[in-house]
Amino acid sequence: MTITAPQPPATGPAPHHERVPPVKLWLCHNDALPPAVAAILASHWLDERENQTAARFLFERDRRQYLVAHTLVRRALALEAGLAEAELVIWRSSRGRPFLQPLPGGLPRGGGHLDFNLSHAGGYSLLGIVRTQRVGVDVERLDREAGALETILTTFTPQEQRWAAKAPPGRRRDRRVLRLWTLKEAYSKARGLGLGLPFDEFAFTLDDDRGVLAFQPPADDPAGRWRFLELEPVPDVLAAVALPADENRAPHLELHQGFPWDRTAPHTITLPEPVGAPHDRAFEGSTTPL
């Protein structure tokens, strides 16, 4: 497996940075959980609403994806919170974003806040968990239908469309389109807006290989500054993570693979420096196209 962070890890972090809880990222393929096991876990862990949703899928592959994804959420959150999987109460915002019900006395394993975000595509589920602020994640496979990618491209800003079109048709252009798409999805999900935020109202400047060089947030962004991470944890599977930036904290990310009962040590990745307005001057007076 090759994991490439967009920039070298920071050296010599200040002592208080070491106390910043890491961002936890779980990538789980459906094959990591046999169908019969997923069904048993779901029957014990998922709430009534989740089980009703699972029962409505027409195709078994979609039901399996849902069960793996949501048992993954329950298991990983239980490990972080110190609660049993079935004890977790998951609510949804008015826009459908799930969040963990706070407990009056805080969580058994410390703190009173856990934010999480889930994405799944093509047999993979990606889950991000943070103990401070918000997180947004997205995962996509490169083997998307060409027509779907052309439609996705039209939702971007004109500058982003021109940047993607600089690559020849085929996998290189598809990769550019999906890099932008995963970043935009991760950002909008971290904001709690999902597809309710038009993707042509904010823009990314990307390195040709990997990494966000600059970010122009939408006008209503209360944070303005963000950390973005691009990953290709397995070949041809692209992932993105978005976190509001705290200039005084330097969090790192732990990438776990498989279902959360695997004791394999995670890969540790230092998150890149923040980008965005109003302090990012990459967009101010620049004549270089995105």
C-alpha positions in Angstrom: 0.0 0.0 0.0 1.3 3.5 -0.9 0.1 6.5 1.2 1.4 9.9 0.1 0.8 12.9 2.2 0.8 16.2 0.4 3.8 17.5 2.2 6.6 16.2 4.5 5.8 15.6 8.1 6.4 18.5 10.4 9.5 18.2 12.6 9.9 19.1 16.2 6.3 19.8 17.2 5.7 21.9 20.3 5.0 19.9 23.4 1.3 21.0 23.6 0.8 19.6 20.0 1.6 16.2 21.3 -1.5 16.3 23.5 -3.9 17.1 20.6 -6.0 14.0 20.0 -5.4 12.5 16.6 -7.9 12.4 13.9 -9.0 8.8 13.4 -9.7 7.5 9.9 -11.0 4.0 9.2 -11.0 2.5 5.7 -13.0 -0.7 5.6 -13.7 -2.9 2.5 -16.9 -4.9 2.6 -14.9 -8.1 2.4 -13.4 -7.3 5.9 -16.8 -8.3 7.4 -18.5 -11.5 6.1 -22.2 -10.9 5.2 -23.5 -13.3 8.0 -21.3 -11.5 10.6 -22.4 -8.1 9.4 -26.1 -9.2 9.7 -25.6 -10.5 13.2 -23.8 -7.4 14.4 -26.4 -5.2 12.8 -29.2 -7.0 14.6 -27.6 -6.3 18.0 -26.0 -2.9 17.4 -28.1 -0.8 15.0 -31.2 1.1 16.1 -34.7 0.6 14.8 -34.3 3.3 12.1 -31.1 1.9 10.8 -32.5 -1.6 10.6 -35.6 -0.3 8.8 -33.3 1.5 6.3 -31.3 -1.7 5.7 -34.4 -3.7 5.0 -35.6 -1.3 2.3 -32.6 -1.9 -0.1 -33.6 -3.8 -3.2 -30.2 -5.1 -4.0 -28.1 -7.3 -1.7 -24.9 -5.5 -2.5 -26.4 -2.2 -1.4 -27.7 -3.7 1.8 -24.3 -5.2 2.5 -22.6 -1.9 2.0 -25.0 -0.2 4.4 -24.6 -2.8 7.1 -20.8 -2.8 6.9 -20.7 1.0 6.9 -23.0 1.4 9.9 -21.6 -1.4 12.0 -18.2 0.2 11.3 -19.5 3.5 12.7 -20.9 1.8 15.8 -17.8 -0.2 16.5 -15.3 2.7 16.0 -17.4 5.2 18.0 -17.8 2.7 20.8 -14.0 2.3 21.1 -13.6 6.1 21.2 -16.5 6.8 23.6 -16.2 3.9 26.0 -19.8 2.8 25.4 -21.3 -0.4 24.1 -22.2 -0.2 20.4 -26.0 -0.5 21.1 -25.8 2.3 23.7 -24.8 4.9 21.2 -27.6 7.3 20.3 -27.1 8.7 16.9 -29.2 11.7 15.9 -29.5 13.6 12.6 -29.5 17.3 11.9 -32.2 18.9 9.8 -30.0 18.4 6.7 -29.5 14.7 7.6 -25.9 14.8 9.0 -25.6 12.2 11.8 -24.1 13.1 15.1 -23.6 11.4 18.5 -26.0 12.4 21.2 -24.0 14.2 24.0 -24.0 12.8 27.5 -24.5 15.2 30.4 -21.5 13.9 32.3 -19.3 13.5 29.3 -18.0 10.3 27.7 -16.6 7.4 29.7 -13.3 7.7 27.9 -13.0 11.4 28.3 -14.3 14.5 26.7 -17.8 15.4 25.8 -17.5 15.7 22.1 -17.1 13.3 19.2 -17.7 14.3 15.7 -17.8 11.7 12.9 -18.4 11.5 9.2 -19.0 8.5 6.9 -18.6 8.0 3.2 -18.9 4.8 1.2 -18.4 3.9 -2.5 -17.7 0.8 -4.5 -17.4 -1.6 -1.7 -15.3 0.7 0.6 -16.4 2.6 3.7 -14.5 5.6 5.1 -15.1 6.9 8.6 -13.5 10.0 10.2 -13.7 10.7 13.9 -12.4 13.8 15.8 -12.6 14.9 19.4 -12.6 18.6 18.6 -14.4 20.7 15.9 -15.8 18.9 12.8 -14.6 16.5 10.2 -15.7 15.7 6.6 -14.6 12.7 4.5 -15.2 11.3 1.1 -14.0 8.2 -0.8 -14.4 7.4 -4.5 -13.2 4.8 -6.9 -11.6 5.8 -10.2 -13.7 3.3 -12.2 -16.6 5.6 -12.3 -18.7 5.8 -15.5 -17.3 8.4 -17.9 -20.6 10.1 -18.4 -21.0 10.6 -14.6 -17.6 12.2 -14.4 -18.5 14.6 -17.2 -21.6 15.6 -15.3 -19.6 16.1 -12.1 -17.2 18.3 -13.9 -19.9 20.8 -14.9 -20.6 21.5 -11.2 -17.2 23.0 -10.6 -16.0 26.5 -11.0 -14.8 27.5 -14.5 -11.2 27.7 -13.3 -11.4 24.1 -11.9 -13.0 22.9 -15.1 -10.1 24.3 -17.1 -7.5 22.7 -14.8 -9.2 19.3 -15.1 -9.4 19.7 -18.9 -5.7 20.2 -19.1 -5.2 16.5 -18.5 -5.9 14.2 -21.6 -9.2 12.3 -21.6 -9.0 9.0 -19.7 -7.7 8.1 -16.3 -5.5 11.2 -15.8 -8.5 13.5 -16.3 -10.8 11.2 -14.3 -8.3 11.5 -11.5 -8.4 15.3 -11.5 -12.1 15.4 -11.6 -12.4 12.9 -8.6 -9.7 14.7 -6.6 -11.8 17.9 -6.8 -15.0 16.0 -6.1 -13.7 14.2 -3.0 -12.3 17.5 -1.6 -15.6 19.4 -2.3 -17.6 16.6 -0.8 -15.4 16.4 2.3 -15.6 20.2 2.8 -19.4 20.4 2.4 -19.9 17.5 4.7 -17.7 19.0 7.4 -19.9 22.1 7.1 -23.0 19.9 7.6 -24.4 21.1 4.2 -23.8 18.2 1.9 -25.0 18.7 -1.6 -26.9 21.8 -0.3 -23.8 23.8 -0.9 -23.3 24.5 -4.7 -19.9 23.3 -5.7 -19.2 26.3 -7.9 -19.3 28.6 -4.9 -15.9 27.6 -3.6 -12.7 26.6 -5.3 -9.5 24.6 -4.9 -6.1 25.0 -6.4 -4.4 21.6 -6.5 -0.9 20.4 -7.1 -0.7 18.3 -10.3 0.2 15.2 -8.2 -1.4 15.6 -4.8 -2.0 18.3 -2.3 -4.2 21.5 -1.9 -2.2 24.6 -2.7 -4.9 27.1 -2.0 -8.6 27.2 -1.1 -11.2 29.9 -1.8 -14.1 29.3 0.7 -17.7 30.4 0.0 -18.8 33.7 1.4 -20.7 32.2 4.3 -17.8 30.1 5.6 -17.4 31.0 9.4 -14.0 29.4 9.6 -12.3 30.4 6.4 -9.1 28.4 7.1 -9.1 24.6 6.6 -6.7 21.6 6.6 -7.3 19.2 3.6 -5.7 15.8 3.2 -5.7 13.7 0.0 -5.0 10.0 0.2 -4.9 7.0 -2.1 -4.9 4.3 0.6 -5.3 1.5 -2.0 -4.6 1.8 -5.7 -7.4 3.7 -7.6 -9.3 4.6 -4.5 -9.2 8.3 -3.7 -10.0 9.8 -0.3 -10.2 13.3 1.1 -10.4 14.7 4.7 -11.5 18.3 5.6 -11.0 19.9 9.1 -11.4 23.4 10.2 -8.0 24.8 11.0 -6.9 25.7 14.5 -3.7 27.7 14.1 -2.5 26.8 17.6 -2.9 23.1 17.2 -1.1 20.7 14.9 -3.2 17.5 14.8 -2.1 14.3 13.1 -4.1 11.6 11.5 -4.2 7.9 12.2 -5.3 5.8 9.2 -6.6 2.3 10.2 -7.6 -0.3 7.6 -10.1 -3.1 8.1 -12.9 -3.5 10.6 -12.2 -2.0 14.1 -11.2 -5.3 15.8 -8.0 -5.6 13.8 -5.0 -4.7 16.0 -2.8 -3.7 13.1 -0.9 -0.5 13.9 -2.3 2.5 12.0 -0.3 4.7 9.6 0.4 8.1 11.2 0.2 11.1 8.9 0.9 14.8 9.8 -1.9 17.0 8.5 -0.9 19.7 6.1 -0.8 23.4 6.8 -4.1 25.4 6.7 -5.2 27.0 3.5 -8.1 29.4 2.8 -9.2 33.0 3.1 -8.9 35.6 4.4 -5.2 35.0 5.3 -4.3 32.9 2.3 -3.1 35.3 -0.4 -3.0 32.7 -3.2 -6.1 34.2 -4.6 -5.3 37.9 -4.0 -4.1 39.7 -7.1 -3.0 36.5 -8.7 -3.1 36.1 -12.5 -2.3 32.4 -12.4 -5.3 30.3 -13.3 -6.5 27.7 -10.9 
